[in-house]
Amino acid sequence: MLTGISHLTIAVTDLQASITFYKDILGMRLKASWDGGAYLSVGDFWVCLSLDRKRAGMQPDYTHYAFSIKQSDFSDFKSRLEEKEVEAWRDNSSEGDSFYFLDPDGHKLEIHVGNLRSRLEACRSSPYSGMKFYE
């Protein structure tokens, strides 16, 4: 059973300009940044900015919408999606169980176990290249 929206990942072509926009103009709180992205928060919600040069050429990019799910529900939910032959679009390479899949119109979705706190804890143990933490 889904429990809410986990996070929003936005593919960007100019990471520093995007950090400035989301932090200084929209007022989000910068939590961490690295060579290829940044994590920001707004209330209990978090946003990942992901440097994706493919976006500039209008090729498919990494922008997607992630839904929260409890660890205890993850395997059954993922199995149900696979049984319905829902198309996967990416393998998980980050903290917490995730399954990346497409809706019927090709929108990129994800079910994710974890939150910004657990992601930052994992990143402190194994930081991305050039990663800095704030606060």
WONORWO-V103230 format. One record per backbone hydrogen bond with DSSP energy under -0.5 kcal/mol. NH is the residue of the N-H (numbers start at 0). CO is the residue of the C=O. Records with the same first field share a line. If there is no record, write none. Layout:
NH=CO, CO
This chain:
2=67
3=67
5=65
6=65
7=45
8=63
9=7, 47
10=8
11=49
17=13
18=14
19=15
20=16
21=17
22=18
23=19
24=19, 20
25=20
26=22
27=21
28=40
29=27
30=38
31=38
32=131
33=36
34=128
36=33
37=48
38=31
39=46
40=28
41=44
44=41
45=5
46=39
47=7
48=37, 46
49=9, 47
50=35, 48
51=11
54=51
55=52
56=52, 53
57=54
58=53
63=8
64=107
65=6
66=109
67=3
68=111
69=0
72=69
73=69, 70
74=70
76=72
77=73
78=74
79=75
80=76
81=77
82=78
83=79
84=81
85=80
88=99
89=99
98=110
99=89
100=108
101=86
102=106
105=102
108=100, 106
109=64
110=98
111=66
112=96
113=111
118=114
119=115
120=116
121=117
122=118
123=119
124=120
125=121
130=127
131=32
133=30
